[in-house]
Amino acid sequence: MILCIDCGNTMIKFALFENGQIVKSFQIRTLRDRTSDEYAYSFSSLIKKDVKVDGAIISSVVPLLTPALTNAIKKAFNVVPRVVGKELKTKMPIKIDNPNELGGDMLIGALAARGKFGNSVLVADLGTATKVYVVNDKGAFIGGAITCGMEVSLRGLVNSTSQLLETPMVVPNKIIGKSTKDSIESGIVYGQAFMVKEFAKEMEEECGYKLTKVLTGGFSKIIKDILNDFIYDEDLCLEGLYEIYKMNEVMKNE
């Protein structure tokens, strides 16, 4: 089996793939002060001992944790993981000012979206940050927009306004809130949904053609029913990681 690890600022997602299909997935909170031994113990406890991990790949937006995760995989499964970076091949043209600036999370999301839905695709990835980016009609990554995610926005509002209580992120019944709590809930949830929808509209106009719109990321399930013209794909980035792993295995043996 192939273990794919997507390390974000808030959560670390894992998936075990067999014959191109996810057979097990789980996630743990991103803790920057954990050692490789602690992560190795977590991995071993979450994956049955009789499961043979034949290979692994890591994408991380937390560079501080990448060595710990790499060593943890070595200790737990006796395999050396690939790490998404410029040395890995993706066969995707990157048409931005400095391709080396492109985060691994956006690269794997774009690659997976193109593989599943074809060219001319837009991805809205809602995590710690909200990222909206585009693969054009020629299959090239051409850029996008990055802004604060839902949780970051909520905590910034709560922390800067002492009278506001922390509010759960669920879709409120009405946009017009009748209390401070309801108004915050509406602002955070509907505000994020409307922002993503408007980004998609403007990006389509800028491209000059229709885009298939895909919604992914940890917070996407909260607003997926509001954005009914988006395709909800919870495992998009993990599938992109698997695709990169297999692609580089093939090229290694050529």
C-alpha positions in Angstrom: 0.0 0.0 0.0 1.0 3.6 -0.5 0.7 6.1 2.3 0.0 9.7 1.3 0.4 12.5 3.9 -0.9 16.0 3.5 0.4 18.2 6.3 -1.5 21.5 6.7 -1.2 24.2 9.3 -4.1 22.9 11.3 -4.5 19.1 10.5 -2.4 16.4 9.0 -4.4 14.1 6.7 -3.4 10.5 5.8 -4.7 8.0 3.3 -3.6 4.5 2.4 -4.0 3.7 -1.2 -4.3 0.2 -2.8 -4.7 -0.1 -6.6 -5.5 3.6 -6.8 -8.3 3.5 -4.2 -8.3 4.9 -0.7 -8.8 2.0 1.7 -8.2 3.9 4.9 -8.0 7.6 5.8 -7.6 9.5 9.1 -6.3 12.8 10.4 -4.5 14.2 13.4 -3.9 17.8 14.6 -0.7 19.5 13.4 1.5 19.8 16.5 4.8 21.5 15.7 6.5 20.5 19.0 6.0 16.7 18.4 9.1 14.6 17.8 9.5 12.0 15.1 9.2 9.3 17.7 5.8 10.7 18.8 4.6 10.9 15.2 5.9 7.4 14.5 3.9 6.1 17.5 0.8 7.9 16.2 1.2 6.4 12.7 1.8 2.9 14.1 -1.3 3.1 16.3 -3.6 4.3 13.5 -2.4 1.8 10.9 -2.7 -2.0 11.7 0.5 -3.8 12.2 -0.3 -6.3 9.5 -0.7 -3.6 6.8 2.4 -3.4 4.7 3.3 0.1 3.6 5.3 -0.2 0.3 5.9 3.5 -0.2 5.0 7.0 1.1 4.8 10.6 -0.1 4.5 13.8 2.0 3.3 17.2 1.1 3.8 19.8 3.8 3.1 23.5 4.2 4.9 23.4 7.6 8.6 23.1 6.7 9.5 22.7 10.4 7.6 19.4 10.5 8.8 17.9 7.3 12.0 16.2 8.8 10.0 14.9 11.7 7.3 13.4 9.5 10.0 11.9 7.2 11.8 10.3 10.0 8.6 9.1 11.6 7.7 7.2 8.4 11.1 5.6 8.2 10.8 4.5 11.9 7.2 3.2 11.6 7.3 1.5 8.2 10.9 1.2 7.1 10.3 3.2 3.9 11.8 6.5 2.8 9.0 8.8 1.8 9.1 11.1 -1.2 8.6 14.8 -0.3 6.8 17.0 -2.8 9.2 19.6 -4.1 10.9 20.8 -7.2 12.8 17.6 -7.6 9.6 15.6 -8.1 8.1 15.5 -11.6 4.4 16.4 -12.1 4.1 17.0 -15.9 2.2 20.1 -15.2 3.3 23.5 -16.7 3.4 26.2 -14.0 2.8 29.6 -15.6 3.4 31.9 -12.7 6.2 34.5 -12.1 8.3 32.2 -9.9 7.3 28.5 -10.1 9.4 27.8 -7.0 7.0 29.8 -4.9 4.1 27.4 -5.6 3.1 25.5 -2.5 2.9 21.8 -2.6 -0.7 21.8 -1.5 -1.8 23.9 -4.5 0.3 21.9 -6.9 -1.2 18.5 -5.8 -4.7 19.9 -5.8 -4.3 21.3 -9.3 -2.8 18.0 -10.6 -5.6 15.9 -9.1 -8.3 18.3 -10.4 -6.9 18.2 -13.9 -6.6 14.4 -13.8 -10.2 13.9 -12.6 -12.0 16.8 -14.4 -9.8 17.7 -17.3 -8.4 21.1 -18.2 -10.2 24.4 -17.5 -10.7 23.7 -13.8 -10.9 25.9 -10.7 -10.1 24.6 -7.2 -11.4 26.2 -4.0 -9.4 24.7 -1.1 -10.8 25.8 2.3 -8.3 25.1 5.0 -6.3 27.3 7.4 -6.1 29.6 4.4 -8.6 29.7 1.6 -7.0 29.2 -1.8 -8.7 29.5 -5.1 -6.6 28.6 -8.2 -7.0 27.7 -11.8 -5.7 25.2 -14.3 -6.2 26.7 -17.8 -7.6 25.2 -21.0 -4.1 24.0 -21.9 -3.6 22.1 -18.6 -1.2 24.7 -17.0 -1.4 26.0 -13.5 -1.8 29.8 -14.0 -2.2 31.1 -10.4 -5.0 32.2 -8.1 -5.8 33.9 -4.8 -5.0 33.2 -1.2 -6.9 34.7 1.8 -7.8 33.9 5.4 -9.7 30.7 6.1 -12.9 30.5 8.1 -11.2 29.6 11.4 -8.5 32.3 11.1 -11.2 34.9 10.3 -13.3 33.8 13.3 -10.5 33.8 15.8 -9.2 37.1 14.5 -12.7 38.6 15.1 -13.1 37.0 18.5 -9.6 37.9 19.7 -9.9 41.5 18.7 -13.4 42.0 20.2 -13.5 41.0 23.8 -17.3 41.0 23.9 -17.7 38.4 21.3 -18.0 34.7 22.3 -16.5 32.0 20.1 -19.1 30.8 17.6 -19.4 27.3 16.0 -19.1 27.3 12.3 -22.4 26.0 10.9 -24.6 27.3 8.1 -27.1 29.6 9.8 -30.8 29.4 8.8 -30.9 33.0 7.8 -28.4 35.5 6.4 -29.8 38.3 8.6 -28.6 37.5 12.1 -30.9 38.4 15.0 -28.1 38.3 17.7 -24.4 38.9 17.9 -23.7 35.2 17.7 -26.0 34.7 14.7 -24.5 37.7 12.9 -21.0 36.4 13.4 -22.0 33.0 12.2 -23.6 34.4 9.1 -20.7 36.7 8.4 -18.1 34.0 8.6 -19.9 31.2 6.8 -21.9 33.1 4.2 -19.0 35.6 3.8 -16.6 32.7 2.9 -19.1 31.1 0.5 -20.0 34.4 -1.3 -16.3 35.3 -1.6 -15.4 31.9 -3.2 -18.4 32.2 -5.5 -17.3 35.7 -6.6 -13.7 34.7 -7.1 -14.8 31.9 -9.3 -17.1 34.2 -11.3 -14.3 36.8 -11.8 -11.7 34.2 -12.6 -13.9 32.7 -15.3 -14.3 36.1 -16.8 -10.6 36.7 -16.7 -9.9 33.4 -18.5 -12.6 34.0 -21.0 -14.1 30.5 -20.8 -16.1 28.3 -18.4 -14.3 26.5 -15.6 -15.3 23.3 -13.9 -15.4 24.3 -10.2 -14.2 22.0 -7.5 -14.5 22.4 -3.7 -12.1 20.7 -1.2 -10.4 21.3 2.1 -11.3 20.8 5.7 -13.9 23.6 6.0 -15.4 23.0 2.5 -18.1 20.6 3.9 -19.6 23.5 5.9 -20.4 25.6 2.8 -20.7 22.8 0.1 -24.5 23.0 0.0 -24.4 26.8 -0.5 -22.1 26.4 -3.5 -24.2 24.0 -5.4 -22.4 24.7 -8.7 -19.2 23.3 -7.3 -18.2 19.7 -7.2 -17.4 18.7 -3.7 -14.3 16.4 -3.5 -13.1 15.8 0.1 -10.0 13.7 -0.9 -8.8 15.7 -3.9 -5.3 16.6 -2.5 -4.7 13.1 -1.2 -5.5 11.7 -4.6 -3.1 14.2 -6.2 -0.4 13.0 -3.9 -1.0 9.4 -5.0 -0.9 10.5 -8.6 2.5 12.2 -8.1 3.9 9.2 -6.3 2.9 6.8 -9.1 4.1 9.2 -11.8 7.6 9.4 -10.2 7.8 5.7 -9.7 7.1 5.1 -13.4 9.7 7.7 -14.5 12.2 6.2 -12.1 11.9 2.9 -13.8 12.0 4.2 -17.4 
